[in-house]
Amino acid sequence: MAIDKNISDIKIGDTIEGFNVKYINELPLLSNTMVQLEHEKTGALMIHLKNEDDNNCFGVAFRTTPTDSTGVAHILEHISLCGSKQYPVRDPFFSMIRRSMKTFMNAFTASDWTMYPFSTQNEADFFNLMRVYLDAAFFPLLTETSFKQEGHRCEFAEPESPDSPLTIQGVVYSEMKGAMSSQSHIMHRCMGSALFPTITYKHNSGGDPMEIKKLAYQDLVDFHKRHYHPSNSLFYTYGNIPLEKNLKVINKHVLSKFEKIVVDTNVPDEQRLTKPKEFVFNYPLNKEDDDGEKCQIALGWLTCKIQEPLEILSLQIINLILLGHSGAPLRKKLLESKLGKSLADTTGFEDEIREPYFSIGLQAVAEKNIDKVEDLILATLDEILEQGINPDQIESAIHQIEFDTREISGGHYPYSLNLLFRFFGTWLHGGDPVTAIDFDKTLSELKEKIKQGPFLEEQIRKYIVDNPHRVKVVLKPDIELEKKRELKLKKELEEKKSLMTDSEKQKIIEDAKELKALQEKNEDLSCLPSLKVSDIPKEIKYVYPHQEGLNDLDITFFDRPTNGIVYTNWYFKIDHLPDKQKKWLPILGNLISNTGAGNLSYEELAEQISRYTGGFSSSPTVETHFSDQNNLQEYFIVSSKALNRNQGKMFDLAKLLMGHRDFKETDRVQTLIAQRTNSMINSLLQSGHNYALSLANRNFSQISHIEEIYGGVHQIQFMKDLLFMDKSKLENTIEELKVLFESLLLKDKLSMLIVGEEKIFSETSKYIADFFQTFSKKISKPLPQKPTANTIESNKQFLHEAWFTTTPVSYVAKSHVVANYLHQDGPTLMVMAYLLKSCFLHGEIREKGGAYGAMTSYNGDEGIFSLLSYRDPHFARTLSVFEQACHWLKEGKFSEREINESILQTCSNMDTPVSPAGKAVVEYINKRKGKTKQMREKFRAGVLNCTKDNLIKVANRYFDSKASLAAVTSEDIVKRDKKMMAGQPLDTYQI
C-alpha cells in the first residue's frame, strides 16, 4: 500500500471546504499519511488517512456520555438508523445493506462514544452510503414508533387480547437481556461501576434490561439534541478517494447547516480512592451448571490518563510482560495455582477510555479461595518487583508491540477500522493521535528511561502496587437470580396492568397494531440511492502463486504486500481417525504451542515464541474436494508468522514444536484443559447461534459431523469430561495422546504455504530445506485406507432438539438439505439466503419479534441451507416464522427490486476484501479443494443471472423436504412455549 504523493499538494494552514488543515504526518511504517483537520464554522474534528487502498472507509462519531443505565446511547444508535429527513423510510440502514456493495457496515455504542462506520470498494457506493449515514446521524426522524420497536414497549402476550399477560418487547431490550446473562459482560460492567463511582463509566451504556424500560421517549430525543451536533463530532476517512471530495460532501450535506455551540461531553477525572474497596455482585447460573467453582474475582487499578503517551506505552509493555503469554510471570503464577481455571474476563490493560485501568484475576474459583487469589496476585507483584524484570521479557514485549503495529490485519473489521481503533480513544479525549498510532518517538524515550534504571518496576509500583485506587470485584453465581428477575418483572407488569384503565389497555393494542402495520407496509424506497446489478464487477480478483514446488517438496509461495511479515502454514494430511480420537485434535492443537518442548519448559518456550514470532497456532480442519464430493480431505494445521528478520528463529521453533513430544507436564495439561473448557462454556451465550447451527447440521454430512466433534456442543461435553478426569487417568490418557501426536505430524504428509514479500523467498527456501532435513518424522507403518464420506450422507437423520443452558433468550437454527456449490441451483440458493434474510426474516424476527438478529446460511460445500435467530426472546414463534419463510419463498412474494438487491448483497459478500496474507490463504485452499477459476466464474455468472422464476422453482424443490432443528435455549423458555409447540416432538438435553 504505497503513500499517494499527491497529498503533498495539501499544506498545513490550507482551508478546504470550510476545514482548516492543522497537521500532516507521514506514517511510513503503515504506508499512510495522516491529515488532521478542524471545521472552522462548527468545530468538528476530522482525520483522513491517505493511501492507495481502494477499500475506502468513512466514520462519524460522537462523544456520548450517559448518566444512567437506561441504554439511551445504544437505543439512539439503533433509532438514528430508522429513517431520516432526506430518507424518510422505515429502515434505511438495512435497506442500504441490500442496495450497496459495502465491505463493512455497522454502528457501535461504547462506554463514552457512538460511531457509524462503513467501507466499500466502489466510489459511487461510497458517497451513496456517506450521504445516508450523514443524514441518519444528524437529521434522524426519531419517531416514537421506532423507539417502541428498537428500544422497549409494553405489549400483550396475545397482541389483541387485553386478558393475556403484559410483556416487554424491543430489539435492544432483547439484545441486552442476552448480553447481561453472560458472565463476561456482567464482569466488565461491574468492574466499570466499581472503578468509576462518580463518572459516566459507572453506567451501562448498552443498557441494563431492568433499567431500559424506564427510558422515556423524550429523554432519547433530548439526548440526541445534546450529543449529535457537529461541535461534538469526529469524522474519519481512509483510502484513495481524494480528500477534497470527502470534505465537499460532509460540508455541503451537514456542516454548512450548523453553527458552533458549546457541548459539555468531556469526561471529568474520577475522584481517586484513598484506600482499596471491595464489591460483590451476582450473576445467573443454572443449578445443573454449578460445580462449586463458579465465582470470579478480579482486582482493578485506575492508572494514568489516555493523553499521556509515555505512561500508556509503559503500561502496555508492562501488561505484555506480566500477562502477554503463557510463560508471563503473573499469568503463570495464577494459572499454576489451580485456584481458578482461566484468567478473569477483565484481565489486562484497558486503554481506550479516558482513564485506563489495569485488571487481573481468575474465574471458575471456589468461594473459599477468593481471598487466596487476591493474596496471590499481590504477593506475586511484590515478588516481581523484588526480583526485577528480566531484560529478555522487555525485549519480548517490545517485539510484540512492533509486530502488532506492522501487521495488516483482516478478520471481523476492515484494516481501515483497525487503524482507527488504535488512536480513536486518544483522539476522542484530546490526546495526540499520531503518537497513539505511530509510537516510535515514544518508544525511543521509553527505552532510554529503561536504560537509566528500573523504570518499568517503578511504574508497576506507582500504578499498581502502591496505588490506593484499587477495587476487588467478586462475582458469585445465584441459581435463583434469573427466576427472581423474571418474577420481579412479572409482578411489576401484573401490577402495572391492574392499574390500567380500559382505554390504556386499548392504547397498547392500538400501538401494537400501528407498529405492525408500519412493519408490514410496502414502502417506496426510491429516495434511497442504489447501485445496479450492472455496477457489479463481472470479474473475480484472483491472486496467483509466485512459485509452486521447491526441490520436489509440496511448497507454495505467494508474493503479497505483508509489510515485512512472513506467514507460514504447515498442512499435515491426516488419514481417517475414529471419532474417539478426532475429539482430541482441538485440545492437542492447544497443547502443541503451550507446553514445553525439548529442553525448554512451557514458560521458556512461550517467551521464545513471544520474542521472535507473532505466535503459533494448531488446529484440525476438514473439507471436500470439489472433483470428488465423496472424498474428504482432513488436515492438521500448524501456523505461525514472524517479522522477516526473525523467520530463521520461527523455523527453529517450529522444529522444536513439531518434533517428538512427551507432554510430560501433566499439571500444565490440566491447566490448559481447564482454560479451554471454561472458554468454550463462556462462548455459548456469545455464539449460541453457531452452536445451534452445528447441532442442526451434524447429521447431514460427514464434514458437519466432524466439525461438531471439533468445535460444537459435543466438544464442550468432551472437554467437561476431561476437566473432571483424575490425574492418574489423565496421565494414562496422555500416553495415548503421544501416540496420536506421532501419527499426525509426518513429513511424508506435509505441504506448506509461505506468504510474504518475494525479496525474502530465497532466504526462506534455505530455512525450509533445513526444516525438512532435520524434521525426521516419517510414516512408521502403512496408513489405513480412508473411507468415503457416504457414511452419513446415505443415512441422514433429521433432528428436533433443544439444548439447555443459563440464558433468558434463545438461539434457534433450522437446516434443510439442498444442492451444493457445483449444482446449477447453487447460485440461486446463495441469492435466496440474502433475499430471505433481508426481505422476510429481518422484519418478522427482529422488527416484529424483537430478537437482536435473524440470519441465513447457505453452505455450498456441503449443500445445507439454514435459518437462524440470535438473542431471540421467542422460541415457538420463531419456528412458526421459519415455516412462513419457506412458504413466502415458494409463493414468490418478493419483487424484482428485492431480487436485484439480494444479488448485490451476494456479490458484495463474495468480494469482501481480506488482508493480503488472508487472500493468499483463500486462494491456496481453493486450489487444494479443486475449486477452480472456471467453477467460481460460473457460480458468479449464475448469481448475476438469477431470476424470480429460478428462486421460486428452487424453493419448491427443496423446502417441502424434512429439516433439522436445534436450539440453544433454557428449560424455562421451552416450558413457556410448550402449548405453542403442540404436536411437535422435541428432544431436550443439558449442555
Disulfide bonds with the S-S distance in Angstrom:
none
